[in-house]
Amino acid sequence: MKKLLGWLALAIAVMWVVKNPDGAANVVHQIGHALATLAAAL
């Protein structure tokens, strides 16, 4: 069951990237910015 949920989450993520690449790129950019800010704060 756990493996099935993992594959389902991956399939949903792939469909989201295909249907909304700008939104997906924005999320990746925000995560990168948050990690950079966190690293700079250390």
N, C-alpha and C positions, 0 to 999 in steps of 0.2 A: 504494500500500500504506500509506504514511504517513497519507494522508488517511482511509483506511478505519479505521485504528487510532484516530485522533483521534475520529471519529464513534462508534466502539465505546466508547471511554472515556467520552464524553459521555452515551451511552445508559445505560451502567452507572451513572454518577453520578446521572442523573435517576431511574432505577429505585430506587436506594438512598434518595434523598430521599423518593420516594413511599412506599416500604415502611417507612422508618425516619426519620421527620421529627425525632424527638427526638434521635436520634444525630447526624443531620446538623447540627442546630442546635448541639449540644454541640461538634462539631468546629469549626464556624465561630466559636463563642465562644472556644474555646481558641486558635485562630489569632489572633483579634483581641487576646486578652490577651497572647499572646507578642509580637506586634508592638508593643503599647503598652509592654510591659516593655523591649523592645529600644530603642524611641524614647526612653524615660525614661533609659536607661543612657548614651545618647550625649551 
